[in-house]
Amino acid sequence: RPPVPALSAVACRRKTRMIQRMADNADSARATPPAHRPPILGVDPGLRRTGYAVLRALPDGSRATLVEAGVIRLRPGDTLPDRLVELGRGIDALIEAHAPAALVCEALYA
């Protein structure tokens, strides 16, 4: 298999806008006063690399701002169960660090 290409800046902006729209529509975010809205965690799953972004609605509720983004890199030589355990640990660490109101996950396709 050829290596997975890095996302272009345009693709990253599109994903960020998509996650922002989801954050704007999240019931938990709308039910909470804007100044106290917890962040939304967006995940782009993969079995070698899983991308993530943590977004928080601005105080006026008009849009979201990026808190953190990154990649959870999994060892390709590990077995699938081992990679899934490592991915679970990475997601758990993000949830513990940011206490998101919701997790938005892109559909996995193969």
Secondary structure, 3 states (H helix, E strand, C coil): CCCCCCCCHHHHHHHHHHHHHHHHHCHHHHHCCHHHCCCEEEEECCCCEEEEEEEEECCCCCCEEEEEEEEEECCCCCCHHHHHHHHHHHHHHHHHHHCCCEEEECCCCC
